[in-house]
């Protein structure tokens, strides 16, 4: 039971991160050829990677902590 209580939130965090990253990267880079249709305002373009890393790294650490807490063996 403890494993399920730890695994389900960790999986939910990973799914949420995947969709959050996908939406932000598609918004920044577009879905077509390189910067297709986004060359008009390139002076206002901001690299999304620093913000994504600030969100992803703590979320990965939290999910790892949940998995470690739920799956560690007790003597």
PQR file of N, CA, C, O and H, with PARSE charges and radii, in Angstrom:
ATOM      1  N   UNK A   1       0.820  -1.191   0.000 -0.4000 1.5000
ATOM      2  CA  UNK A   1       0.000   0.000   0.000 -0.0000 2.0000
ATOM      3  C   UNK A   1       0.870   1.264   0.000  0.5500 1.7000
ATOM      4  O   UNK A   1       0.572   2.249  -0.676 -0.5500 1.4000
ATOM      5  N   UNK A   2       1.965   1.201   0.787 -0.4000 1.5000
ATOM      6  CA  UNK A   2       2.862   2.347   0.859 -0.0000 2.0000
ATOM      7  C   UNK A   2       3.529   2.601  -0.491  0.5500 1.7000
ATOM      8  O   UNK A   2       3.768   3.748  -0.868 -0.5500 1.4000
ATOM      9  H   UNK A   2       2.208   0.401   1.336  0.4000 1.0000
ATOM     10  N   UNK A   3       3.825   1.526  -1.210 -0.4000 1.5000
ATOM     11  CA  UNK A   3       4.443   1.697  -2.527 -0.0000 2.0000
ATOM     12  C   UNK A   3       3.508   2.393  -3.497  0.5500 1.7000
ATOM     13  O   UNK A   3       3.932   3.249  -4.274 -0.5500 1.4000
ATOM     14  H   UNK A   3       3.631   0.595  -0.904  0.4000 1.0000
ATOM     15  N   UNK A   4       2.235   2.026  -3.453 -0.4000 1.5000
ATOM     16  CA  UNK A   4       1.275   2.658  -4.353 -0.0000 2.0000
ATOM     17  C   UNK A   4       1.075   4.128  -3.992  0.5500 1.7000
ATOM     18  O   UNK A   4       0.942   4.973  -4.877 -0.5500 1.4000
ATOM     19  H   UNK A   4       1.890   1.330  -2.822  0.4000 1.0000
ATOM     20  N   UNK A   5       1.053   4.435  -2.692 -0.4000 1.5000
ATOM     21  CA  UNK A   5       0.881   5.818  -2.258 -0.0000 2.0000
ATOM     22  C   UNK A   5       2.061   6.694  -2.662  0.5500 1.7000
ATOM     23  O   UNK A   5       1.911   7.906  -2.815 -0.5500 1.4000
ATOM     24  H   UNK A   5       1.160   3.749  -1.973  0.4000 1.0000
ATOM     25  N   UNK A   6       3.214   6.097  -2.833 -0.4000 1.5000
ATOM     26  CA  UNK A   6       4.381   6.847  -3.257 -0.0000 2.0000
ATOM     27  C   UNK A   6       4.537   6.870  -4.772  0.5500 1.7000
ATOM     28  O   UNK A   6       5.011   7.859  -5.331 -0.5500 1.4000
ATOM     29  H   UNK A   6       3.335   5.112  -2.708  0.4000 1.0000
ATOM     30  N   UNK A   7       4.146   5.801  -5.435 -0.4000 1.5000
ATOM     31  CA  UNK A   7       4.365   5.692  -6.878 -0.0000 2.0000
ATOM     32  C   UNK A   7       3.374   6.529  -7.679  0.5500 1.7000
ATOM     33  O   UNK A   7       3.762   7.164  -8.660 -0.5500 1.4000
ATOM     34  H   UNK A   7       3.761   4.997  -4.981  0.4000 1.0000
ATOM     35  N   UNK A   8       2.127   6.542  -7.288 -0.4000 1.5000
ATOM     36  CA  UNK A   8       1.121   7.285  -8.056 -0.0000 2.0000
ATOM     37  C   UNK A   8       1.402   8.789  -8.113  0.5500 1.7000
ATOM     38  O   UNK A   8       1.319   9.362  -9.200 -0.5500 1.4000
ATOM     39  H   UNK A   8       1.812   6.025  -6.491  0.4000 1.0000
ATOM     40  N   UNK A   9       1.726   9.455  -7.010 -0.4000 1.5000
ATOM     41  CA  UNK A   9       2.075  10.878  -7.133 -0.0000 2.0000
ATOM     42  C   UNK A   9       3.335  11.118  -7.958  0.5500 1.7000
ATOM     43  O   UNK A   9       3.426  12.112  -8.678 -0.5500 1.4000
ATOM     44  H   UNK A   9       1.793   8.989  -6.128  0.4000 1.0000
ATOM     45  N   UNK A  10       4.312  10.206  -7.856 -0.4000 1.5000
ATOM     46  CA  UNK A  10       5.532  10.365  -8.649 -0.0000 2.0000
ATOM     47  C   UNK A  10       5.222  10.262 -10.140  0.5500 1.7000
ATOM     48  O   UNK A  10       5.753  11.030 -10.942 -0.5500 1.4000
ATOM     49  H   UNK A  10       4.238   9.398  -7.271  0.4000 1.0000
ATOM     50  N   UNK A  11       4.362   9.315 -10.509 -0.4000 1.5000
ATOM     51  CA  UNK A  11       3.969   9.184 -11.916 -0.0000 2.0000
ATOM     52  C   UNK A  11       3.183  10.407 -12.369  0.5500 1.7000
ATOM     53  O   UNK A  11       3.361  10.874 -13.494 -0.5500 1.4000
ATOM     54  H   UNK A  11       3.930   8.691  -9.857  0.4000 1.0000
ATOM     55  N   UNK A  12       2.320  10.926 -11.512 -0.4000 1.5000
ATOM     56  CA  UNK A  12       1.553  12.126 -11.848 -0.0000 2.0000
ATOM     57  C   UNK A  12       2.474  13.329 -12.049  0.5500 1.7000
ATOM     58  O   UNK A  12       2.236  14.152 -12.934 -0.5500 1.4000
ATOM     59  H   UNK A  12       2.175  10.547 -10.598  0.4000 1.0000
ATOM     60  N   UNK A  13       3.516  13.435 -11.236 -0.4000 1.5000
ATOM     61  CA  UNK A  13       4.486  14.523 -11.400 -0.0000 2.0000
ATOM     62  C   UNK A  13       5.193  14.402 -12.745  0.5500 1.7000
ATOM     63  O   UNK A  13       5.375  15.399 -13.444 -0.5500 1.4000
ATOM     64  H   UNK A  13       3.709  12.767 -10.518  0.4000 1.0000
ATOM     65  N   UNK A  14       5.593  13.186 -13.111 -0.4000 1.5000
ATOM     66  CA  UNK A  14       6.292  12.992 -14.386 -0.0000 2.0000
ATOM     67  C   UNK A  14       5.382  13.300 -15.576  0.5500 1.7000
ATOM     68  O   UNK A  14       5.826  13.918 -16.544 -0.5500 1.4000
ATOM     69  H   UNK A  14       5.446  12.376 -12.544  0.4000 1.0000
ATOM     70  N   UNK A  15       4.137  12.886 -15.518 -0.4000 1.5000
ATOM     71  CA  UNK A  15       3.201  13.180 -16.610 -0.0000 2.0000
ATOM     72  C   UNK A  15       2.962  14.681 -16.709  0.5500 1.7000
ATOM     73  O   UNK A  15       2.931  15.241 -17.805 -0.5500 1.4000
ATOM     74  H   UNK A  15       3.777  12.384 -14.731  0.4000 1.0000
ATOM     75  N   UNK A  16       2.795  15.327 -15.562 -0.4000 1.5000
ATOM     76  CA  UNK A  16       2.605  16.780 -15.554 -0.0000 2.0000
ATOM     77  C   UNK A  16       3.813  17.510 -16.113  0.5500 1.7000
ATOM     78  O   UNK A  16       3.660  18.470 -16.868 -0.5500 1.4000
ATOM     79  H   UNK A  16       2.821  14.873 -14.672  0.4000 1.0000
ATOM     80  N   UNK A  17       5.010  17.069 -15.754 -0.4000 1.5000
ATOM     81  CA  UNK A  17       6.221  17.689 -16.297 -0.0000 2.0000
ATOM     82  C   UNK A  17       6.324  17.514 -17.803  0.5500 1.7000
ATOM     83  O   UNK A  17       6.724  18.433 -18.517 -0.5500 1.4000
ATOM     84  H   UNK A  17       5.134  16.289 -15.141  0.4000 1.0000
ATOM     85  N   UNK A  18       5.961  16.328 -18.282 -0.4000 1.5000
ATOM     86  CA  UNK A  18       6.025  16.088 -19.718 -0.0000 2.0000
ATOM     87  C   UNK A  18       5.125  17.067 -20.467  0.5500 1.7000
ATOM     88  O   UNK A  18       5.561  17.689 -21.436 -0.5500 1.4000
ATOM     89  H   UNK A  18       5.636  15.581 -17.701  0.4000 1.0000
ATOM     90  N   UNK A  19       3.874  17.211 -20.028 -0.4000 1.5000
ATOM     91  CA  UNK A  19       2.963  18.111 -20.726 -0.0000 2.0000
ATOM     92  C   UNK A  19       3.346  19.577 -20.550  0.5500 1.7000
ATOM     93  O   UNK A  19       3.213  20.366 -21.485 -0.5500 1.4000
ATOM     94  H   UNK A  19       3.520  16.706 -19.241  0.4000 1.0000
ATOM     95  N   UNK A  20       3.819  19.947 -19.367 -0.4000 1.5000
ATOM     96  CA  UNK A  20       4.264  21.323 -19.138 -0.0000 2.0000
ATOM     97  C   UNK A  20       5.437  21.675 -20.049  0.5500 1.7000
ATOM     98  O   UNK A  20       5.458  22.742 -20.662 -0.5500 1.4000
ATOM     99  H   UNK A  20       3.927  19.305 -18.607  0.4000 1.0000
ATOM    100  N   UNK A  21       6.409  20.771 -20.132 -0.4000 1.5000
ATOM    101  CA  UNK A  21       7.561  21.000 -21.000 -0.0000 2.0000
ATOM    102  C   UNK A  21       7.159  21.023 -22.469  0.5500 1.7000
ATOM    103  O   UNK A  21       7.638  21.863 -23.231 -0.5500 1.4000
ATOM    104  H   UNK A  21       6.391  19.904 -19.634  0.4000 1.0000
ATOM    105  N   UNK A  22       6.284  20.107 -22.871 -0.4000 1.5000
ATOM    106  CA  UNK A  22       5.869  20.054 -24.272 -0.0000 2.0000
ATOM    107  C   UNK A  22       5.172  21.338 -24.692  0.5500 1.7000
ATOM    108  O   UNK A  22       5.462  21.884 -25.757 -0.5500 1.4000
ATOM    109  H   UNK A  22       5.895  19.425 -22.253  0.4000 1.0000
ATOM    110  N   UNK A  23       4.260  21.821 -23.868 -0.4000 1.5000
ATOM    111  CA  UNK A  23       3.533  23.049 -24.214 -0.0000 2.0000
ATOM    112  C   UNK A  23       4.484  24.236 -24.297  0.5500 1.7000
ATOM    113  O   UNK A  23       4.379  25.043 -25.220 -0.5500 1.4000
ATOM    114  H   UNK A  23       4.025  21.378 -23.003  0.4000 1.0000
ATOM    115  N   UNK A  24       5.399  24.354 -23.359 -0.4000 1.5000
ATOM    116  CA  UNK A  24       6.321  25.483 -23.375 -0.0000 2.0000
ATOM    117  C   UNK A  24       7.320  25.412 -24.517  0.5500 1.7000
ATOM    118  O   UNK A  24       7.650  26.437 -25.114 -0.5500 1.4000
ATOM    119  H   UNK A  24       5.484  23.698 -22.609  0.4000 1.0000
ATOM    120  N   UNK A  25       7.806  24.217 -24.829 -0.4000 1.5000
ATOM    121  CA  UNK A  25       8.762  24.095 -25.931 -0.0000 2.0000
ATOM    122  C   UNK A  25       8.081  24.281 -27.280  0.5500 1.7000
ATOM    123  O   UNK A  25       8.662  24.879 -28.187 -0.5500 1.4000
ATOM    124  H   UNK A  25       7.538  23.385 -24.344  0.4000 1.0000
ATOM    125  N   UNK A  26       6.846  23.772 -27.427 -0.4000 1.5000
ATOM    126  CA  UNK A  26       6.129  24.021 -28.674 -0.0000 2.0000
ATOM    127  C   UNK A  26       5.811  25.503 -28.834  0.5500 1.7000
ATOM    128  O   UNK A  26       5.838  26.023 -29.949 -0.5500 1.4000
ATOM    129  H   UNK A  26       6.374  23.287 -26.690  0.4000 1.0000
ATOM    130  N   UNK A  27       5.516  26.175 -27.755 -0.4000 1.5000
ATOM    131  CA  UNK A  27       5.252  27.610 -27.828 -0.0000 2.0000
ATOM    132  C   UNK A  27       6.491  28.409 -28.178  0.5500 1.7000
ATOM    133  O   UNK A  27       6.394  29.423 -28.869 -0.5500 1.4000
ATOM    134  H   UNK A  27       5.494  25.752 -26.849  0.4000 1.0000
ATOM    135  N   UNK A  28       7.643  27.977 -27.720 -0.4000 1.5000
ATOM    136  CA  UNK A  28       8.879  28.718 -27.972 -0.0000 2.0000
ATOM    137  C   UNK A  28       9.482  28.414 -29.334  0.5500 1.7000
ATOM    138  O   UNK A  28       9.973  29.316 -30.012 -0.5500 1.4000
ATOM    139  H   UNK A  28       7.721  27.153 -27.159  0.4000 1.0000
ATOM    140  N   UNK A  29       9.448  27.146 -29.738 -0.4000 1.5000
ATOM    141  CA  UNK A  29      10.129  26.749 -30.969 -0.0000 2.0000
ATOM    142  C   UNK A  29       9.182  26.473 -32.122  0.5500 1.7000
ATOM    143  O   UNK A  29       9.633  26.368 -33.263 -0.5500 1.4000
ATOM    144  H   UNK A  29       9.049  26.413 -29.187  0.4000 1.0000
ATOM    145  N   UNK A  30       7.886  26.352 -31.868 -0.4000 1.5000
ATOM    146  CA  UNK A  30       6.940  26.067 -32.925 -0.0000 2.0000
ATOM    147  C   UNK A  30       6.923  24.591 -33.282  0.5500 1.7000
ATOM    148  O   UNK A  30       7.774  23.816 -32.843 -0.5500 1.4000
ATOM    149  H   UNK A  30       7.520  26.437 -30.942  0.4000 1.0000
ATOM    150  N   UNK A  31       5.944  24.221 -34.081 -0.4000 1.5000
ATOM    151  CA  UNK A  31       5.801  22.822 -34.456 -0.0000 2.0000
ATOM    152  C   UNK A  31       6.308  22.536 -35.859  0.5500 1.7000
ATOM    153  O   UNK A  31       6.399  21.375 -36.256 -0.5500 1.4000
ATOM    154  H   UNK A  31       5.253  24.850 -34.438  0.4000 1.0000
ATOM    155  N   UNK A  32       6.636  23.567 -36.612 -0.4000 1.5000
ATOM    156  CA  UNK A  32       7.076  23.375 -37.989 -0.0000 2.0000
ATOM    157  C   UNK A  32       8.584  23.440 -38.106  0.5500 1.7000
ATOM    158  O   UNK A  32       9.302  23.173 -37.143 -0.5500 1.4000
ATOM    159  H   UNK A  32       6.562  24.511 -36.290  0.4000 1.0000
ATOM    160  N   UNK A  33       9.066  23.798 -39.295 -0.4000 1.5000
ATOM    161  CA  UNK A  33      10.504  23.973 -39.484 -0.0000 2.0000
ATOM    162  C   UNK A  33      11.045  25.018 -38.502  0.5500 1.7000
ATOM    163  O   UNK A  33      10.260  25.714 -37.858 -0.5500 1.4000
ATOM    164  H   UNK A  33       8.482  24.015 -40.078  0.4000 1.0000
ATOM    165  N   UNK A  34      12.342  25.136 -38.378 -0.4000 1.5000
ATOM    166  CA  UNK A  34      12.916  26.008 -37.341 -0.0000 2.0000
ATOM    167  C   UNK A  34      12.299  27.401 -37.305  0.5500 1.7000
ATOM    168  O   UNK A  34      12.415  28.177 -38.253 -0.5500 1.4000
ATOM    169  H   UNK A  34      12.979  24.571 -38.901  0.4000 1.0000
ATOM    170  N   UNK A  35      11.645  27.696 -36.194 -0.4000 1.5000
ATOM    171  CA  UNK A  35      11.031  28.994 -35.933 -0.0000 2.0000
ATOM    172  C   UNK A  35      10.076  29.412 -37.044  0.5500 1.7000
ATOM    173  O   UNK A  35      10.001  30.593 -37.383 -0.5500 1.4000
ATOM    174  H   UNK A  35      11.550  27.065 -35.423  0.4000 1.0000
ATOM    175  N   UNK A  36       9.346  28.459 -37.611 -0.4000 1.5000
ATOM    176  CA  UNK A  36       8.430  28.749 -38.713 -0.0000 2.0000
ATOM    177  C   UNK A  36       7.364  29.739 -38.263  0.5500 1.7000
ATOM    178  O   UNK A  36       6.622  29.466 -37.319 -0.5500 1.4000
ATOM    179  H   UNK A  36       9.407  27.500 -37.336  0.4000 1.0000
ATOM    180  N   UNK A  37       7.285  30.869 -38.921 -0.4000 1.5000
ATOM    181  CA  UNK A  37       6.287  31.883 -38.617 -0.0000 2.0000
ATOM    182  C   UNK A  37       6.601  32.693 -37.377  0.5500 1.7000
ATOM    183  O   UNK A  37       5.754  33.464 -36.927 -0.5500 1.4000
ATOM    184  H   UNK A  37       7.888  31.091 -39.687  0.4000 1.0000
ATOM    185  N   UNK A  38       7.776  32.547 -36.814 -0.4000 1.5000
ATOM    186  CA  UNK A  38       8.115  33.277 -35.592 -0.0000 2.0000
ATOM    187  C   UNK A  38       9.325  34.195 -35.801  0.5500 1.7000
ATOM    188  O   UNK A  38       9.925  34.644 -34.824 -0.5500 1.4000
ATOM    189  H   UNK A  38       8.464  31.920 -37.180  0.4000 1.0000
ATOM    190  N   UNK A  39       9.683  34.472 -37.017 -0.4000 1.5000
ATOM    191  CA  UNK A  39      10.869  35.280 -37.262 -0.0000 2.0000
ATOM    192  C   UNK A  39      10.604  36.774 -37.151  0.5500 1.7000
ATOM    193  O   UNK A  39      11.552  37.559 -37.155 -0.5500 1.4000
ATOM    194  H   UNK A  39       9.196  34.108 -37.811  0.4000 1.0000
ATOM    195  N   UNK A  40       9.331  37.197 -37.051 -0.4000 1.5000
ATOM    196  CA  UNK A  40       9.017  38.615 -36.984 -0.0000 2.0000
ATOM    197  C   UNK A  40       9.452  39.207 -35.643  0.5500 1.7000
ATOM    198  O   UNK A  40      10.018  40.300 -35.608 -0.5500 1.4000
ATOM    199  H   UNK A  40       8.561  36.559 -37.047  0.4000 1.0000
ATOM    200  N   UNK A  41       9.199  38.511 -34.556 -0.4000 1.5000
ATOM    201  CA  UNK A  41       9.507  39.043 -33.228 -0.0000 2.0000
ATOM    202  C   UNK A  41      10.667  38.304 -32.565  0.5500 1.7000
ATOM    203  O   UNK A  41      10.608  38.026 -31.367 -0.5500 1.4000
ATOM    204  H   UNK A  41       8.739  37.623 -34.584  0.4000 1.0000
ATOM    205  N   UNK A  42      11.696  37.988 -33.303 -0.4000 1.5000
ATOM    206  CA  UNK A  42      12.806  37.247 -32.735 -0.0000 2.0000
ATOM    207  C   UNK A  42      13.574  38.068 -31.699  0.5500 1.7000
ATOM    208  O   UNK A  42      14.267  37.493 -30.861 -0.5500 1.4000
ATOM    209  H   UNK A  42      11.744  38.214 -34.276  0.4000 1.0000
ATOM    210  N   UNK A  43      13.467  39.392 -31.737 -0.4000 1.5000
ATOM    211  CA  UNK A  43      14.154  40.199 -30.732 -0.0000 2.0000
ATOM    212  C   UNK A  43      13.491  40.068 -29.357  0.5500 1.7000
ATOM    213  O   UNK A  43      14.113  40.378 -28.341 -0.5500 1.4000
ATOM    214  H   UNK A  43      12.904  39.859 -32.418  0.4000 1.0000
ATOM    215  N   UNK A  44      12.239  39.615 -29.315 -0.4000 1.5000
ATOM    216  CA  UNK A  44      11.525  39.431 -28.053 -0.0000 2.0000
ATOM    217  C   UNK A  44      11.507  37.977 -27.598  0.5500 1.7000
ATOM    218  O   UNK A  44      10.924  37.664 -26.560 -0.5500 1.4000
ATOM    219  H   UNK A  44      11.733  39.363 -30.140  0.4000 1.0000
ATOM    220  N   UNK A  45      12.136  37.087 -28.355 -0.4000 1.5000
ATOM    221  CA  UNK A  45      12.125  35.666 -28.031 -0.0000 2.0000
ATOM    222  C   UNK A  45      12.970  35.411 -26.793  0.5500 1.7000
ATOM    223  O   UNK A  45      14.043  35.994 -26.636 -0.5500 1.4000
ATOM    224  H   UNK A  45      12.610  37.341 -29.198  0.4000 1.0000
ATOM    225  N   UNK A  46      12.485  34.539 -25.913 -0.4000 1.5000
ATOM    226  CA  UNK A  46      13.197  34.193 -24.680 -0.0000 2.0000
ATOM    227  C   UNK A  46      13.420  32.686 -24.665  0.5500 1.7000
ATOM    228  O   UNK A  46      12.514  31.913 -24.977 -0.5500 1.4000
ATOM    229  H   UNK A  46      11.614  34.066 -26.040  0.4000 1.0000
ATOM    230  N   UNK A  47      14.610  32.283 -24.308 -0.4000 1.5000
ATOM    231  CA  UNK A  47      14.938  30.866 -24.229 -0.0000 2.0000
ATOM    232  C   UNK A  47      14.170  30.230 -23.064  0.5500 1.7000
ATOM    233  O   UNK A  47      14.283  30.704 -21.934 -0.5500 1.4000
ATOM    234  H   UNK A  47      15.346  32.911 -24.055  0.4000 1.0000
ATOM    235  N   UNK A  48      13.391  29.167 -23.311 -0.4000 1.5000
ATOM    236  CA  UNK A  48      12.583  28.589 -22.241 -0.0000 2.0000
ATOM    237  C   UNK A  48      13.339  27.632 -21.322  0.5500 1.7000
ATOM    238  O   UNK A  48      12.816  27.273 -20.267 -0.5500 1.4000
ATOM    239  H   UNK A  48      13.299  28.781 -24.229  0.4000 1.0000
ATOM    240  N   UNK A  49      14.531  27.214 -21.678 -0.4000 1.5000
ATOM    241  CA  UNK A  49      15.235  26.185 -20.916 -0.0000 2.0000
ATOM    242  C   UNK A  49      15.562  26.572 -19.483  0.5500 1.7000
ATOM    243  O   UNK A  49      15.400  25.721 -18.608 -0.5500 1.4000
ATOM    244  H   UNK A  49      14.955  27.506 -22.535  0.4000 1.0000
ATOM    245  N   UNK A  50      16.010  27.787 -19.168 -0.4000 1.5000
ATOM    246  CA  UNK A  50      16.310  28.097 -17.758 -0.0000 2.0000
ATOM    247  C   UNK A  50      15.085  27.983 -16.850  0.5500 1.7000
ATOM    248  O   UNK A  50      15.187  27.468 -15.736 -0.5500 1.4000
ATOM    249  H   UNK A  50      16.142  28.478 -19.879  0.4000 1.0000
ATOM    250  N   UNK A  51      13.943  28.453 -17.310 -0.4000 1.5000
ATOM    251  CA  UNK A  51      12.733  28.361 -16.491 -0.0000 2.0000
ATOM    252  C   UNK A  51      12.289  26.910 -16.351  0.5500 1.7000
ATOM    253  O   UNK A  51      11.869  26.487 -15.275 -0.5500 1.4000
ATOM    254  H   UNK A  51      13.860  28.871 -18.215  0.4000 1.0000
ATOM    255  N   UNK A  52      12.382  26.153 -17.434 -0.4000 1.5000
ATOM    256  CA  UNK A  52      12.007  24.741 -17.363 -0.0000 2.0000
ATOM    257  C   UNK A  52      12.905  23.971 -16.398  0.5500 1.7000
ATOM    258  O   UNK A  52      12.432  23.098 -15.672 -0.5500 1.4000
ATOM    259  H   UNK A  52      12.724  26.497 -18.309  0.4000 1.0000
ATOM    260  N   UNK A  53      14.194  24.290 -16.389 -0.4000 1.5000
ATOM    261  CA  UNK A  53      15.094  23.606 -15.459 -0.0000 2.0000
ATOM    262  C   UNK A  53      14.795  23.975 -14.011  0.5500 1.7000
ATOM    263  O   UNK A  53      14.906  23.130 -13.122 -0.5500 1.4000
ATOM    264  H   UNK A  53      14.578  24.999 -16.979  0.4000 1.0000
ATOM    265  N   UNK A  54      14.417  25.232 -13.763 -0.4000 1.5000
ATOM    266  CA  UNK A  54      14.068  25.646 -12.405 -0.0000 2.0000
ATOM    267  C   UNK A  54      12.820  24.924 -11.898  0.5500 1.7000
ATOM    268  O   UNK A  54      12.659  24.741 -10.692 -0.5500 1.4000
ATOM    269  H   UNK A  54      14.327  25.919 -14.485  0.4000 1.0000
ATOM    270  N   UNK A  55      11.955  24.523 -12.790 -0.4000 1.5000
ATOM    271  CA  UNK A  55      10.752  23.792 -12.397 -0.0000 2.0000
ATOM    272  C   UNK A  55      11.000  22.293 -12.406  0.5500 1.7000
ATOM    273  O   UNK A  55      10.531  21.584 -11.515 -0.5500 1.4000
ATOM    274  H   UNK A  55      12.086  24.671 -13.770  0.4000 1.0000
ATOM    275  N   UNK A  56      11.727  21.803 -13.395 -0.4000 1.5000
ATOM    276  CA  UNK A  56      11.933  20.360 -13.552 -0.0000 2.0000
ATOM    277  C   UNK A  56      12.827  19.753 -12.467  0.5500 1.7000
ATOM    278  O   UNK A  56      12.517  18.684 -11.940 -0.5500 1.4000
ATOM    279  H   UNK A  56      12.108  22.378 -14.118  0.4000 1.0000
ATOM    280  N   UNK A  57      13.914  20.414 -12.134 -0.4000 1.5000
ATOM    281  CA  UNK A  57      14.857  19.822 -11.179 -0.0000 2.0000
ATOM    282  C   UNK A  57      14.231  19.598  -9.798  0.5500 1.7000
ATOM    283  O   UNK A  57      14.385  18.506  -9.251 -0.5500 1.4000
ATOM    284  H   UNK A  57      14.166  21.282 -12.562  0.4000 1.0000
ATOM    285  N   UNK A  58      13.533  20.577  -9.208 -0.4000 1.5000
ATOM    286  CA  UNK A  58      12.875  20.274  -7.921 -0.0000 2.0000
ATOM    287  C   UNK A  58      11.786  19.218  -8.049  0.5500 1.7000
ATOM    288  O   UNK A  58      11.617  18.398  -7.147 -0.5500 1.4000
ATOM    289  H   UNK A  58      13.408  21.464  -9.652  0.4000 1.0000
ATOM    290  N   UNK A  59      11.049  19.224  -9.147 -0.4000 1.5000
ATOM    291  CA  UNK A  59       9.991  18.225  -9.320 -0.0000 2.0000
ATOM    292  C   UNK A  59      10.588  16.825  -9.450  0.5500 1.7000
ATOM    293  O   UNK A  59      10.027  15.866  -8.920 -0.5500 1.4000
ATOM    294  H   UNK A  59      11.186  19.890  -9.880  0.4000 1.0000
ATOM    295  N   UNK A  60      11.700  16.697 -10.138 -0.4000 1.5000
ATOM    296  CA  UNK A  60      12.364  15.398 -10.250 -0.0000 2.0000
ATOM    297  C   UNK A  60      12.889  14.961  -8.892  0.5500 1.7000
ATOM    298  O   UNK A  60      12.797  13.784  -8.543 -0.5500 1.4000
ATOM    299  H   UNK A  60      12.156  17.476 -10.569  0.4000 1.0000
ATOM    300  N   UNK A  61      13.440  15.893  -8.120 -0.4000 1.5000
ATOM    301  CA  UNK A  61      13.933  15.555  -6.789 -0.0000 2.0000
ATOM    302  C   UNK A  61      12.789  15.115  -5.878  0.5500 1.7000
ATOM    303  O   UNK A  61      12.944  14.166  -5.110 -0.5500 1.4000
ATOM    304  H   UNK A  61      13.515  16.849  -8.404  0.4000 1.0000
ATOM    305  N   UNK A  62      11.656  15.786  -5.954 -0.4000 1.5000
ATOM    306  CA  UNK A  62      10.498  15.408  -5.138 -0.0000 2.0000
ATOM    307  C   UNK A  62       9.997  14.033  -5.538  0.5500 1.7000
ATOM    308  O   UNK A  62       9.704  13.210  -4.670 -0.5500 1.4000
ATOM    309  H   UNK A  62      11.530  16.557  -6.578  0.4000 1.0000
ATOM    310  N   UNK A  63       9.893  13.764  -6.834 -0.4000 1.5000
ATOM    311  CA  UNK A  63       9.413  12.446  -7.266 -0.0000 2.0000
ATOM    312  C   UNK A  63      10.402  11.351  -6.883  0.5500 1.7000
ATOM    313  O   UNK A  63       9.989  10.253  -6.508 -0.5500 1.4000
ATOM    314  H   UNK A  63      10.131  14.432  -7.539  0.4000 1.0000
ATOM    315  N   UNK A  64      11.690  11.631  -6.970 -0.4000 1.5000
ATOM    316  CA  UNK A  64      12.679  10.647  -6.541 -0.0000 2.0000
ATOM    317  C   UNK A  64      12.558  10.395  -5.037  0.5500 1.7000
ATOM    318  O   UNK A  64      12.650   9.251  -4.590 -0.5500 1.4000
ATOM    319  H   UNK A  64      12.025  12.523  -7.275  0.4000 1.0000
ATOM    320  N   UNK A  65      12.352  11.453  -4.260 -0.4000 1.5000
ATOM    321  CA  UNK A  65      12.167  11.285  -2.822 -0.0000 2.0000
ATOM    322  C   UNK A  65      10.942  10.460  -2.495  0.5500 1.7000
ATOM    323  O   UNK A  65      10.974   9.633  -1.584 -0.5500 1.4000
ATOM    324  H   UNK A  65      12.278  12.381  -4.623  0.4000 1.0000
ATOM    325  N   UNK A  66       9.862  10.675  -3.226 -0.4000 1.5000
ATOM    326  CA  UNK A  66       8.661   9.861  -3.025 -0.0000 2.0000
ATOM    327  C   UNK A  66       8.929   8.397  -3.334  0.5500 1.7000
ATOM    328  O   UNK A  66       8.527   7.514  -2.576 -0.5500 1.4000
ATOM    329  H   UNK A  66       9.835  11.348  -3.965  0.4000 1.0000
ATOM    330  N   UNK A  67       9.599   8.143  -4.435 -0.4000 1.5000
ATOM    331  CA  UNK A  67       9.889   6.760  -4.802 -0.0000 2.0000
ATOM    332  C   UNK A  67      10.850   6.107  -3.811  0.5500 1.7000
ATOM    333  O   UNK A  67      10.696   4.935  -3.468 -0.5500 1.4000
ATOM    334  H   UNK A  67       9.925   8.861  -5.051  0.4000 1.0000
ATOM    335  N   UNK A  68      11.832   6.865  -3.359 -0.4000 1.5000
ATOM    336  CA  UNK A  68      12.761   6.317  -2.375 -0.0000 2.0000
ATOM    337  C   UNK A  68      12.031   5.990  -1.076  0.5500 1.7000
ATOM    338  O   UNK A  68      12.245   4.930  -0.487 -0.5500 1.4000
ATOM    339  H   UNK A  68      11.957   7.817  -3.638  0.4000 1.0000
ATOM    340  N   UNK A  69      11.172   6.900  -0.634 -0.4000 1.5000
ATOM    341  CA  UNK A  69      10.412   6.684   0.596 -0.0000 2.0000
ATOM    342  C   UNK A  69       9.483   5.469   0.473  0.5500 1.7000
ATOM    343  O   UNK A  69       9.344   4.695   1.419 -0.5500 1.4000
ATOM    344  H   UNK A  69      10.997   7.760  -1.113  0.4000 1.0000
ATOM    345  N   UNK A  70       8.861   5.309  -0.673 -0.4000 1.5000
ATOM    346  CA  UNK A  70       7.898   4.235  -0.831 -0.0000 2.0000
ATOM    347  C   UNK A  70       8.507   2.878  -1.115  0.5500 1.7000
ATOM    348  O   UNK A  70       7.923   1.857  -0.754 -0.5500 1.4000
ATOM    349  H   UNK A  70       8.974   5.939  -1.442  0.4000 1.0000
ATOM    350  N   UNK A  71       9.658   2.841  -1.749 -0.4000 1.5000
ATOM    351  CA  UNK A  71      10.201   1.558  -2.197 -0.0000 2.0000
ATOM    352  C   UNK A  71      11.398   1.078  -1.380  0.5500 1.7000
ATOM    353  O   UNK A  71      11.919  -0.002  -1.659 -0.5500 1.4000
ATOM    354  H   UNK A  71      10.132   3.671  -2.043  0.4000 1.0000
ATOM    355  N   UNK A  72      11.849   1.828  -0.392 -0.4000 1.5000
ATOM    356  CA  UNK A  72      12.982   1.341   0.393 -0.0000 2.0000
ATOM    357  C   UNK A  72      12.572   0.152   1.263  0.5500 1.7000
ATOM    358  O   UNK A  72      11.427   0.040   1.700 -0.5500 1.4000
ATOM    359  H   UNK A  72      11.426   2.705  -0.165  0.4000 1.0000
ATOM    360  N   UNK A  73      13.503  -0.693   1.488 -0.4000 1.5000
ATOM    361  CA  UNK A  73      13.228  -1.900   2.257 -0.0000 2.0000
ATOM    362  C   UNK A  73      13.511  -1.635   3.724  0.5500 1.7000
ATOM    363  O   UNK A  73      14.480  -0.971   4.092 -0.5500 1.4000
ATOM    364  H   UNK A  73      14.434  -0.602   1.133  0.4000 1.0000
ATOM    365  N   UNK A  74      12.658  -2.160   4.514 -0.4000 1.5000
ATOM    366  CA  UNK A  74      12.854  -2.043   5.962 -0.0000 2.0000
ATOM    367  C   UNK A  74      13.370  -3.377   6.494  0.5500 1.7000
ATOM    368  O   UNK A  74      12.915  -4.436   6.062 -0.5500 1.4000
ATOM    369  H   UNK A  74      11.871  -2.699   4.214  0.4000 1.0000
ATOM    370  N   UNK A  75      14.313  -3.329   7.428 -0.4000 1.5000
ATOM    371  CA  UNK A  75      14.854  -4.595   7.967 -0.0000 2.0000
ATOM    372  C   UNK A  75      13.865  -5.338   8.832  0.5500 1.7000
ATOM    373  O   UNK A  75      14.180  -6.411   9.348 -0.5500 1.4000
ATOM    374  H   UNK A  75      14.683  -2.468   7.779  0.4000 1.0000
TER
END
